[in-house]
């Protein structure tokens, strides 16, 4: 893996719901399962959906899934907002 990919997955692992998010990524093959993510977003809590969208958008380097920043800031707890703030302080696109 590249240093950016390692950093990316380390950010995810800081989350208490990292298992949910990581279940949409194949780290060995370095791919994201977009179709699985679409299904998951439909059944996930708002916080889970926002985080999954955020990490997929970072991974893809584009807005694969639109995010309402105000809604996201209201739905996420401090831990998750700090994870996102860490990314804003050092943005990468693996």
C-alpha positions, 0 to 999 in steps of 0.5 A: 500500500502507498503511504496515503492508503495507509494513512486513509485506513488508519483514519478509518480504524480510529472510528468505533464503527471502523468494521462497518466502513472497512467492510466496503473496502478490499484493502488487499485489492485496493478497491471499494465496493460501491454497489454494497455501499449504496445498499448499506447507505439505505439501511445505515444510521445517518452517522454511519451513512455520512461516514461511509460517504465521506470515506468513499469520496476521499478514496475515489477523489471525487464526490461519488456520494453528495454530502450535506456538511451541515447535516453531517456535522449535526449527525456525527459525534466528536470522535468522528468530527475529529477524524474528519478534521484530521483529514482536512488538516492533511487531505490525501486522495489514495 
